[in-house]
């Protein structure tokens, strides 16, 4: 895979997660990211190469430069590449994850109750298709 591309795996039925993906895609001006639902079979196949459990839904997962990142580390690494002031949040990476992750985990545990849940995973709009992980988009980057 091309090292300039990163893949964000997210809970495809979580309303908060889907809103976060919308937010990221709107601010990904350099087309750095591909996104894929954690529930998707193709996503699971890729993540199995990195020892990510097939039923993992506890946080977003970032695959960057052949490394896996979870929770607040993943979120901060994503923010680093977004347009606007969002890269300024990357400074929080200096704090150890054991300080950052409890807040992330608290939101994660409550995300369905606070924001709701869809019955099925989100499908990309025609404009978003090139940004969503698929055998076609992934093989083009390999």
MIGU-228498 format. One record per residue (C-alpha): residue in three letters; x, y, z; residue number from 1; chain. Coordinates in nm, 2 decimals. Layout:
# residues N
ALA / X / Y / Z / NUM / A $
...
//
This chain:
# residues 142
UNK / 0.00 / 0.00 / 0.00 / 1 / A $
UNK / 0.12 / 0.35 / -0.08 / 2 / A $
UNK / 0.26 / 0.51 / 0.24 / 3 / A $
UNK / 0.09 / 0.84 / 0.17 / 4 / A $
UNK / -0.25 / 0.68 / 0.22 / 5 / A $
UNK / -0.40 / 0.58 / 0.55 / 6 / A $
UNK / -0.71 / 0.38 / 0.62 / 7 / A $
UNK / -0.96 / 0.47 / 0.89 / 8 / A $
UNK / -1.18 / 0.18 / 1.00 / 9 / A $
UNK / -1.49 / 0.29 / 1.20 / 10 / A $
UNK / -1.81 / 0.14 / 1.35 / 11 / A $
UNK / -2.04 / 0.16 / 1.05 / 12 / A $
UNK / -2.37 / 0.15 / 1.25 / 13 / A $
UNK / -2.27 / 0.42 / 1.51 / 14 / A $
UNK / -2.42 / 0.76 / 1.44 / 15 / A $
UNK / -2.13 / 0.94 / 1.62 / 16 / A $
UNK / -1.88 / 0.74 / 1.42 / 17 / A $
UNK / -2.05 / 0.82 / 1.09 / 18 / A $
UNK / -2.07 / 1.19 / 1.17 / 19 / A $
UNK / -1.70 / 1.17 / 1.25 / 20 / A $
UNK / -1.62 / 1.02 / 0.92 / 21 / A $
UNK / -1.83 / 1.29 / 0.74 / 22 / A $
UNK / -1.63 / 1.55 / 0.94 / 23 / A $
UNK / -1.30 / 1.39 / 0.84 / 24 / A $
UNK / -1.39 / 1.35 / 0.47 / 25 / A $
UNK / -1.49 / 1.72 / 0.45 / 26 / A $
UNK / -1.15 / 1.82 / 0.59 / 27 / A $
UNK / -0.93 / 1.57 / 0.41 / 28 / A $
UNK / -0.83 / 1.82 / 0.14 / 29 / A $
UNK / -0.52 / 1.62 / 0.04 / 30 / A $
UNK / -0.71 / 1.29 / 0.00 / 31 / A $
UNK / -0.49 / 1.12 / 0.25 / 32 / A $
UNK / -0.76 / 0.88 / 0.39 / 33 / A $
UNK / -0.96 / 0.59 / 0.28 / 34 / A $
UNK / -1.24 / 0.48 / 0.52 / 35 / A $
UNK / -1.41 / 0.15 / 0.58 / 36 / A $
UNK / -1.66 / 0.00 / 0.82 / 37 / A $
UNK / -1.52 / -0.24 / 1.08 / 38 / A $
UNK / -1.82 / -0.46 / 1.01 / 39 / A $
UNK / -1.73 / -0.49 / 0.63 / 40 / A $
UNK / -1.58 / -0.82 / 0.52 / 41 / A $
UNK / -1.31 / -0.65 / 0.31 / 42 / A $
UNK / -1.21 / -0.44 / 0.61 / 43 / A $
UNK / -1.20 / -0.75 / 0.83 / 44 / A $
UNK / -0.97 / -0.92 / 0.58 / 45 / A $
UNK / -0.72 / -0.63 / 0.58 / 46 / A $
UNK / -0.73 / -0.60 / 0.96 / 47 / A $
UNK / -0.67 / -0.97 / 1.01 / 48 / A $
UNK / -0.32 / -0.91 / 0.87 / 49 / A $
UNK / -0.26 / -0.69 / 1.17 / 50 / A $
UNK / -0.41 / -0.92 / 1.44 / 51 / A $
UNK / -0.72 / -0.71 / 1.49 / 52 / A $
UNK / -1.01 / -0.92 / 1.62 / 53 / A $
UNK / -1.28 / -0.96 / 1.36 / 54 / A $
UNK / -1.55 / -0.84 / 1.60 / 55 / A $
UNK / -1.35 / -0.54 / 1.73 / 56 / A $
UNK / -1.58 / -0.23 / 1.75 / 57 / A $
UNK / -1.43 / -0.05 / 2.06 / 58 / A $
UNK / -1.27 / 0.24 / 1.87 / 59 / A $
UNK / -1.18 / 0.36 / 1.53 / 60 / A $
UNK / -0.87 / 0.20 / 1.39 / 61 / A $
UNK / -0.61 / 0.38 / 1.19 / 62 / A $
UNK / -0.38 / 0.19 / 0.95 / 63 / A $
UNK / -0.09 / 0.41 / 0.87 / 64 / A $
UNK / 0.25 / 0.32 / 0.73 / 65 / A $
UNK / 0.17 / -0.05 / 0.79 / 66 / A $
UNK / 0.10 / 0.02 / 1.16 / 67 / A $
UNK / -0.23 / 0.00 / 1.36 / 68 / A $
UNK / -0.33 / 0.28 / 1.59 / 69 / A $
UNK / -0.64 / 0.28 / 1.82 / 70 / A $
UNK / -0.84 / 0.53 / 2.02 / 71 / A $
UNK / -0.70 / 0.87 / 2.10 / 72 / A $
UNK / -0.37 / 0.80 / 1.93 / 73 / A $
UNK / -0.56 / 0.72 / 1.61 / 74 / A $
UNK / -0.78 / 1.03 / 1.65 / 75 / A $
UNK / -0.49 / 1.26 / 1.70 / 76 / A $
UNK / -0.29 / 1.12 / 1.41 / 77 / A $
UNK / -0.60 / 1.18 / 1.19 / 78 / A $
UNK / -0.64 / 1.54 / 1.32 / 79 / A $
UNK / -0.28 / 1.61 / 1.22 / 80 / A $
UNK / -0.37 / 1.58 / 0.85 / 81 / A $
UNK / -0.71 / 1.77 / 0.85 / 82 / A $
UNK / -0.76 / 2.12 / 0.71 / 83 / A $
UNK / -0.82 / 2.41 / 0.94 / 84 / A $
UNK / -0.70 / 2.43 / 1.30 / 85 / A $
UNK / -0.74 / 2.06 / 1.37 / 86 / A $
UNK / -0.37 / 1.97 / 1.34 / 87 / A $
UNK / -0.31 / 2.19 / 1.65 / 88 / A $
UNK / -0.47 / 1.91 / 1.85 / 89 / A $
UNK / -0.18 / 1.68 / 1.76 / 90 / A $
UNK / 0.01 / 1.84 / 2.04 / 91 / A $
UNK / -0.18 / 1.62 / 2.28 / 92 / A $
UNK / 0.01 / 1.33 / 2.15 / 93 / A $
UNK / 0.28 / 1.43 / 2.40 / 94 / A $
UNK / 0.06 / 1.30 / 2.68 / 95 / A $
UNK / 0.07 / 0.92 / 2.73 / 96 / A $
UNK / -0.23 / 0.73 / 2.60 / 97 / A $
UNK / -0.32 / 0.61 / 2.95 / 98 / A $
UNK / -0.41 / 0.98 / 3.02 / 99 / A $
UNK / -0.59 / 1.04 / 2.69 / 100 / A $
UNK / -0.77 / 0.71 / 2.64 / 101 / A $
UNK / -1.01 / 0.72 / 2.94 / 102 / A $
UNK / -1.20 / 1.01 / 2.79 / 103 / A $
UNK / -1.21 / 0.84 / 2.45 / 104 / A $
UNK / -1.33 / 0.51 / 2.62 / 105 / A $
UNK / -1.60 / 0.69 / 2.82 / 106 / A $
UNK / -1.75 / 0.85 / 2.50 / 107 / A $
UNK / -1.71 / 0.51 / 2.32 / 108 / A $
UNK / -1.90 / 0.32 / 2.59 / 109 / A $
UNK / -2.19 / 0.57 / 2.57 / 110 / A $
UNK / -2.20 / 0.64 / 2.20 / 111 / A $
UNK / -2.50 / 0.43 / 2.11 / 112 / A $
UNK / -2.70 / 0.57 / 2.40 / 113 / A $
UNK / -2.61 / 0.93 / 2.34 / 114 / A $
UNK / -2.60 / 0.94 / 1.96 / 115 / A $
UNK / -2.80 / 0.63 / 1.84 / 116 / A $
UNK / -2.73 / 0.35 / 1.61 / 117 / A $
UNK / -2.83 / 0.26 / 1.26 / 118 / A $
UNK / -2.96 / -0.09 / 1.16 / 119 / A $
UNK / -2.71 / -0.12 / 0.87 / 120 / A $
UNK / -2.37 / 0.02 / 0.78 / 121 / A $
UNK / -2.36 / 0.34 / 0.59 / 122 / A $
UNK / -2.32 / 0.33 / 0.22 / 123 / A $
UNK / -2.11 / 0.60 / 0.05 / 124 / A $
UNK / -2.27 / 0.85 / -0.18 / 125 / A $
UNK / -2.15 / 0.85 / -0.54 / 126 / A $
UNK / -1.92 / 1.15 / -0.46 / 127 / A $
UNK / -1.77 / 0.96 / -0.16 / 128 / A $
UNK / -1.71 / 0.62 / -0.34 / 129 / A $
UNK / -1.35 / 0.69 / -0.41 / 130 / A $
UNK / -1.28 / 0.75 / -0.04 / 131 / A $
UNK / -1.44 / 0.43 / 0.08 / 132 / A $
UNK / -1.24 / 0.12 / 0.11 / 133 / A $
UNK / -1.31 / -0.15 / -0.15 / 134 / A $
UNK / -1.11 / -0.40 / -0.35 / 135 / A $
UNK / -1.10 / -0.14 / -0.63 / 136 / A $
UNK / -0.98 / 0.15 / -0.42 / 137 / A $
UNK / -0.74 / -0.06 / -0.21 / 138 / A $
UNK / -0.58 / -0.23 / -0.51 / 139 / A $
UNK / -0.52 / 0.10 / -0.68 / 140 / A $
UNK / -0.32 / 0.21 / -0.38 / 141 / A $
UNK / -0.12 / -0.11 / -0.34 / 142 / A $
//
